[in-house]
């Protein structure tokens, strides 16, 4: 495992047409989050690229693998105490990064989540508050795009849920009209149309996530 990489990440997303971007997109869509973590894709040198391709709910999910959650270190390690001299704080946070962040399997996801949420207080993903603030400024355009993609993904998820509920609603309606042939035929057609819409949304989601038809 590479150490201290999260403390010195590149300050921008790779060019969309670059090999790094293509690899990161491929890796982020090849399997469940558990596999990404187990394979070390969120803590190695290029982990920041993979983390940038994940949506915010995935980044939050990754935190269940963090040292902060599994080892439960004293939360005070990550924040400057009131009145603590800057020199003491810098020395203490360097020790915290060595002891906790450098061995965390999801430190790249932790740093990316902090940037998406604008959280620059304390150490996140091995980054000091000063480095987090600098990256927020330098990566503003990328982060705005990532947040827009997060919102779009959430809207698509809500559309899939609504489509599935509509199929269930119409199916229940069909069961209640078994004695009325015309109404039953109308409901059957409505169910087919609702099912087609639901399946289209699910298929579009699978394509956007890089899943195969059988996945």
Secondary structure, 3 states (H helix, E strand, C coil): CCCCHHHHCCCCCCCCCCHHHHHHHHHHCCCCHHHHHHCCCCCCCCHHHHHHHCCHHHHHHHHHHCHHHHCCCCHHHHCCCCCCCHHHHHHHHHHHHHHCHHHCCCHHHHHHHHHHHCCCCCCECCECHHHHHHHHHHCHHHHHHHHHHHHHHHHHHHHHHHHHHHHHHHHHHHHCCCCCHHHHHHHHHHHHHHHHHHHHHHHHHHHHCCCCCCC
